[in-house]
């Protein structure tokens, strides 16, 4: 059984899915949220942490998550989670950090498959020329998240 929760963020609806266990497996923006869903502890906790994030009170996420992907994707996503709130990194820097500085394109492909947006902060990964390429929810949402984080840090 898949548990789902829908949370209305300042940037649109976010659907949170858990595999029936205690771990979130997907978190994504949607324009048409599920009308019928069964929330569980994990999806409720993720929604609470998202609310704290969008209030500027939370800089990282610690709800239980289990992103499904290849070992390479999981390695990239884990490295991506090390990018600090309000900071950016590049595809090439992540590739170098995981031991293959020629794998920038593969890193981009792995991030394109990121199943848990925001909590695995692929929005913080940009091209080395500061170009905001690729984001599952669109470039405007990526830019809004980066600006939100930078503005929140300025207020701190």
Order of alpha helices (4+ residues) and beta strands (2+ residues): beta-beta-beta-alpha-alpha-beta-alpha-alpha-beta-alpha
